[in-house]
Amino acid sequence: MKFQNNISLKPYNTFSINTKAKYFYIFKSLEELHEIYTHPTFRPMKKLILGGGSNMLLVNNFDGIVLKNGLKGIQVTTKDEAFAYVKVQGGENWHQFVLWCLENNFGGVENLSLIPGTVGAAPIQNIGAYGVELKDVFHHLTAYNIHNQTVETFNLEECQFGYRDSIFKSKVKGQYIILSVTFKLTTHNHRIHINYGAIQNVLNIKNILNPTIQDISHAVIEIRSSKLPNPDEIGNSGSFFKNPEIEKSTFEQLQKRFPDIVFYDLPNGKVKIPAGWLIEQCGWKGKRIGNTGAYAKQALVLVNYGDATGREVWELALKIKASVKEKFGIEITPEVNIIK
C-alpha cells in the first residue's frame, strides 16, 4: 500500500482550491479500506474521505490521510414488473450513473441529471433538484463503520433524510464511509416531474407534450448548463447555501416589506425562499472580491476565478450570510461541507 505524499488536492475538488494533503490514497476495495483502518501506523491518523470533491470547501491543508473512494460497479440485483433494484458502488460518478439509468429506461433519477459528485456522497447530502430528492428513489446502502471496522446496512428510515441532510451529515458525521447505494427505480409507467423550475418551459419550447424520462433529463441538463458554471472552467461547488424554510407567519410579515419575494409553499406548512433570490437582493450577484465572487448568472453559486484560497471563499460566504440576515432577518446556512 503506497501513499502519495504532500499532494495538491486541487484536481480532487471542484472548487479548485489548492490545499495539500499530507498523505493521499485511492481505495478500490473494501480490503484496502479495512487495512488502512486497522493498520497500527495508519489507524491513529486523521482522515478525510473524498468522493467527487463537489460538495466541499477546503479551507486549510489536511494534516492526515485523504482517502478517495475508488469503488466501481453497477449491478441490477432484482427486477420485477414495476421496479428495478440497482446496486451502485460508492466511487461511481453520479451523472454517469444517471445516464446509465436512461440507457436502460430506469426512471426516477432523471431530474437529478448533471449533479456533480459520486454516488457514495449523494446520500450524505440527500442531493436534490427540480422537485426530486435522492430519498425518493433510495432503497438501502452499505457503509463501513470506521470505529469497529464492520459493514452495516441502512434503510430509508435509518438514514433520516431531510432537506440536504441525513444522519451521515449530523448524528454520525465522520463515522461511516458509504460503500454502495441500492436504488428502487421504475421500469415503466415512470412518474414524470415537470412542475418545478423551468422544466415545463423548456418542454413547451421544444413542443414536447408527452415527455419521456430522457426528455426530462435533456431539459434539466439544458437548464443547469445555462445557469451554473462548469467546474472545469470556473471552480465552484454548485449551490453554496441551502434554501431557507421559514414559518408562514414570518413569511407573511416579510411579504409586506418585500411584495416581490419569491417563495414556494411546502407541505409542512412552512415556506421555502430561494437563497439565490435573497443573495441577489443584497447586491451580490456578479460581484467579485479578489479571486472569488458570486456567479453572474446565479448568485447562489460562489466561484473561484483561478487562485482563490479556501479562506477567501469562506470569508465571502460569511459576508453574504451576514448581509442576508441584516436585510431579511433570515439565516442561510451552507449546503457545502466546510473542511477546516
Summary of the structure (lengths in Angstrom):
residues: 340
radius of gyration: 20.5
end to end distance: 27.3
largest distance: 62.9
contacts: 1091
relative contact order: 0.13
helix: 29%
strand: 30%
